[in-house]
Amino acid sequence: MSTVAVTRFIEADAVDVWCLLTDLPGRAARLTAAGPIEVLTPGPFGPGTAWREERAQPDGRTLTEEFLVVETSAPHRLVLCSSGAGVDYRITWSLRQVRRRRRGCTAVTVTHEAVPTAPYGRVVALLLGHLAARAVEVALRRDLADLAVAAGAGSVEAA
């Protein structure tokens, strides 16, 4: 299993960050790597909500991914899953209200776990795991930076 975690402090209230994070119709406009979003389930955002989105890759190609919400605890925790070729992904967004420089802000941590589900997934993870983890980290940092911009406030990258 491969795990990548990235944290960023966003100078906005956790409720506001949560609203941005869970607003699927506005997602493509906020995230520079996200393309068109297709919501696959009716109703309010919550466990069982599914969507498909295109994501720009560093090499210029696009990848279509499907996400399913498996757990929510507004405005603190959002867990998504996504299946790939030979691997299942679990993406956990954790939001924690903190005080920083005498102002309130939200510490947002995104944890991306990849679990091989097929023999070739294990082989690929063994051979290319480090490169894949680096690409995931770059993508997570970009999404967090985009979220900070959308929150309309400056933010500080965690060490």
C-alpha positions in Angstrom: 0.0 0.0 0.0 1.2 3.5 -0.8 0.2 6.5 1.2 0.8 10.2 0.5 -0.4 12.9 2.9 -0.2 16.7 2.3 -1.3 19.5 4.7 -2.0 23.1 4.0 -3.3 25.9 6.2 -6.1 27.9 4.6 -7.1 31.2 6.1 -10.8 30.5 6.1 -13.3 28.9 8.4 -13.6 25.1 8.2 -17.3 25.5 7.2 -16.4 27.7 4.3 -13.6 25.3 3.1 -16.1 22.4 3.5 -18.6 24.2 1.3 -16.0 24.7 -1.4 -14.8 21.1 -1.2 -18.3 19.6 -1.5 -19.7 21.9 -4.2 -19.5 19.6 -7.2 -20.9 22.0 -9.8 -18.2 24.5 -9.0 -15.4 22.0 -8.7 -14.1 22.3 -12.3 -14.0 26.1 -12.1 -11.9 25.9 -8.8 -9.4 23.1 -9.6 -7.0 23.9 -12.4 -6.4 20.1 -13.1 -10.2 19.3 -13.1 -12.1 19.3 -16.3 -15.8 18.7 -16.8 -17.7 17.2 -13.9 -20.6 14.8 -14.4 -22.6 14.1 -11.2 -23.8 10.5 -11.4 -26.2 10.4 -8.4 -29.2 12.6 -7.6 -29.7 14.3 -4.3 -27.7 16.2 -1.7 -23.9 15.6 -1.2 -23.2 12.8 1.2 -22.3 9.1 1.4 -23.3 7.5 -1.9 -22.7 10.6 -4.0 -20.7 9.7 -7.1 -19.2 11.8 -9.9 -16.9 11.5 -12.9 -14.3 14.1 -13.7 -11.5 14.6 -16.2 -8.1 15.4 -14.7 -5.2 16.9 -16.5 -2.0 14.9 -16.3 1.5 16.4 -16.2 2.2 14.9 -19.7 -0.8 16.8 -21.2 -3.1 13.8 -21.4 -6.4 13.7 -19.5 -7.6 10.9 -17.3 -11.2 10.3 -16.4 -11.8 9.3 -12.8 -14.9 8.3 -10.9 -15.2 9.2 -7.2 -17.7 7.9 -4.6 -18.3 9.5 -1.2 -18.0 6.8 1.4 -18.0 8.9 4.6 -18.7 12.5 5.6 -18.6 14.3 8.9 -19.2 18.0 8.0 -17.2 20.1 8.2 -14.3 17.9 9.5 -13.9 14.8 7.3 -14.6 13.6 3.8 -13.6 10.1 2.5 -13.8 9.2 -1.2 -12.9 6.1 -3.0 -12.0 5.5 -6.6 -11.0 2.4 -8.5 -8.3 2.2 -11.1 -6.6 -0.5 -13.1 -5.4 -3.0 -10.5 -5.6 -0.6 -7.6 -8.2 1.0 -5.4 -7.7 4.5 -4.0 -9.0 6.1 -0.8 -8.8 9.9 -0.5 -9.4 11.4 3.0 -9.8 15.1 3.5 -9.5 16.2 7.1 -10.3 19.8 8.1 -9.3 21.1 11.5 -10.1 24.7 12.7 -6.9 26.3 14.2 -5.6 29.7 15.2 -2.6 30.9 13.3 -1.1 34.4 13.6 -4.0 35.3 15.9 -6.5 34.5 13.2 -8.7 31.5 12.5 -7.8 29.2 9.7 -8.3 25.6 8.7 -5.6 23.0 8.6 -6.5 20.8 5.6 -4.8 17.4 5.3 -5.4 15.2 2.3 -4.3 11.6 2.5 -4.2 9.4 -0.6 -3.9 5.7 -0.1 -3.4 3.3 -3.0 -4.1 -0.4 -2.4 -3.2 -2.9 -5.2 -6.1 -5.2 -6.0 -4.6 -7.3 -8.8 -1.2 -9.0 -9.2 -0.1 -6.5 -12.0 -1.1 -3.6 -9.6 1.4 -4.9 -7.1 4.1 -5.2 -9.7 3.5 -1.7 -11.0 3.5 -0.4 -7.4 6.8 -2.1 -6.8 8.5 -0.8 -9.9 6.9 2.7 -10.2 5.6 3.4 -6.7 8.0 6.2 -5.9 7.2 8.0 -9.2 3.5 7.6 -8.7 3.7 8.8 -5.1 5.5 11.9 -6.3 2.9 12.6 -9.0 0.1 12.2 -6.4 1.8 14.6 -4.0 2.2 17.2 -6.7 -1.5 16.9 -7.7 -2.6 17.1 -4.0 -0.5 20.2 -3.4 -2.0 21.8 -6.6 -5.6 21.0 -5.5 -4.9 22.4 -2.0 -3.5 25.6 -3.5 -6.5 25.9 -5.8 -8.8 25.4 -2.8 -6.9 28.2 -0.9 -7.3 30.6 -3.8 -11.0 29.8 -3.9 -11.4 30.5 -0.2 -10.3 34.0 -1.1 -7.6 34.2 1.6 -3.9 33.7 1.7 -2.7 30.4 2.9 0.5 28.9 4.2 1.9 25.5 3.1 2.6 23.2 6.1 6.2 22.1 6.6 
